[in-house]
Amino acid sequence: MNNKIIIAGIGPGSIDYISPAALNAIKSSNILVGGRRALSQFANDHQVTFPITGDIKSAVDFIRDKLLTNNVCVMVSGDPGYYSMLNVIRKNFPAQTIKVIPSISAMQLAFAKLALSWHNATLLSFHGRRPTDEELKFTDNKIIGMLTDGEFNSQTIPKILMSNGWCGDTKLTICHKLSYEDEKIIQTTLAEAAHIEVFKHCILIVGDF
Ligand SMILES: C[S@@+](CC[C@H](N)C(=O)[O-])C[C@H]1O[C@@H](n2cnc3c(N)ncnc32)[C@H](O)[C@@H]1O
């Protein structure tokens, strides 16, 4: 059985940030798996689709079944190598069955928007998890880029950072809906963030640069 699971990144939202290779794989696949928003953006009438919801087991069962006769393309947001369904797929299928096609990560785009290189930044995820205090603690010149979620957001994360030695007047950049028409990039400070609108799914960048 030579069929493959193709995990294609779709970028942070706008078609401008999906790689041509990922777009080709998505367009040419008979079987397409992805979140509802990705399916409504990319699926056509000829494709068999399966929406990814909280029920990951059903998605894995669907992929396993379809893989017997077809390649299966799984769309994930941003880049597949950065906090996506890739790990679940790796746990359930042999590596030689999987082909990963990169696209631009929301984290990459956030740093690009600030004209800031990210090779020295600490990159952490608060998406469904909490980094350790050791990872979060303040050190001189440290810059942290963070994925967020509903619970760990632009109001709760600054408090966690301040309890880990960061000063309230440290610069905080909130990058919300990157690449969409209603994208917002807001410069504030850790202390002020509690007093402005809350942003849930966004990228936060903390540090003075
Ligand atoms: C499960 S992670 C997926 C990350 C993805 N693999 C990537 O490389 O961008 C989802 C989180 O990514 C961030 N994110 C995804 N798209 C975004 C966007 N367009 N603007 C800002 N943050 C975004 C948010 O923190 C969101 O909660």
The ligand as an SDF file (V2000), in Angstrom:
LIG
                    3D

 27 29  0  0  0  0  0  0  0  0999 V2000
   -3.0990   24.9330   17.3090 C   0  0  0  0  0  0  0  0  0  0  0  0
   -2.2040   26.4080   17.0820 S   0  0  0  0  0  0  0  0  0  0  0  0
   -1.7420   26.1480   15.4240 C   0  0  0  0  0  0  0  0  0  0  0  0
   -0.4780   26.8440   15.0280 C   0  0  0  0  0  0  0  0  0  0  0  0
   -0.1730   26.6280   13.5410 C   0  0  0  0  0  0  0  0  0  0  0  0
    0.2820   25.2950   13.2790 N   0  0  0  0  0  0  0  0  0  0  0  0
    0.8320   27.6340   13.0000 C   0  0  0  0  0  0  0  0  0  0  0  0
    1.9180   27.2250   12.5800 O   0  0  0  0  0  0  0  0  0  0  0  0
    0.5090   28.8410   12.9770 O   0  0  0  0  0  0  0  0  0  0  0  0
   -3.4750   27.6170   16.9600 C   0  0  0  0  0  0  0  0  0  0  0  0
   -3.0170   28.9560   17.4990 C   0  0  0  0  0  0  0  0  0  0  0  0
   -2.2070   29.6110   16.5200 O   0  0  0  0  0  0  0  0  0  0  0  0
   -2.3890   31.0180   16.6110 C   0  0  0  0  0  0  0  0  0  0  0  0
   -2.9130   31.5020   15.3240 N   0  0  0  0  0  0  0  0  0  0  0  0
   -3.3070   30.7500   14.2820 C   0  0  0  0  0  0  0  0  0  0  0  0
   -3.6890   31.5330   13.2400 N   0  0  0  0  0  0  0  0  0  0  0  0
   -3.5340   32.8110   13.6590 C   0  0  0  0  0  0  0  0  0  0  0  0
   -3.7320   34.0900   13.0490 C   0  0  0  0  0  0  0  0  0  0  0  0
   -4.1950   34.2000   11.7930 N   0  0  0  0  0  0  0  0  0  0  0  0
   -3.4510   35.2080   13.7630 N   0  0  0  0  0  0  0  0  0  0  0  0
   -2.9670   35.1140   15.0210 C   0  0  0  0  0  0  0  0  0  0  0  0
   -2.7520   33.9300   15.6530 N   0  0  0  0  0  0  0  0  0  0  0  0
   -3.0320   32.8000   14.9800 C   0  0  0  0  0  0  0  0  0  0  0  0
   -3.3630   31.2630   17.7740 C   0  0  0  0  0  0  0  0  0  0  0  0
   -2.6130   31.4080   18.9540 O   0  0  0  0  0  0  0  0  0  0  0  0
   -4.1360   29.9400   17.7850 C   0  0  0  0  0  0  0  0  0  0  0  0
   -4.7700   29.7140   19.0330 O   0  0  0  0  0  0  0  0  0  0  0  0
  1  2  1  0
  2  3  1  0
  2 10  1  0
  3  4  1  0
  4  5  1  0
  5  6  1  0
  5  7  1  0
  7  8  2  0
  7  9  1  0
 10 11  1  0
 11 12  1  0
 11 26  1  0
 12 13  1  0
 13 14  1  0
 13 24  1  0
 14 15  1  0
 14 23  1  0
 15 16  2  0
 16 17  1  0
 17 18  1  0
 17 23  2  0
 18 19  1  0
 18 20  2  0
 20 21  1  0
 21 22  2  0
 22 23  1  0
 24 25  1  0
 24 26  1  0
 26 27  1  0
M  CHG  2   2   1   9  -1
M  END
$$$$
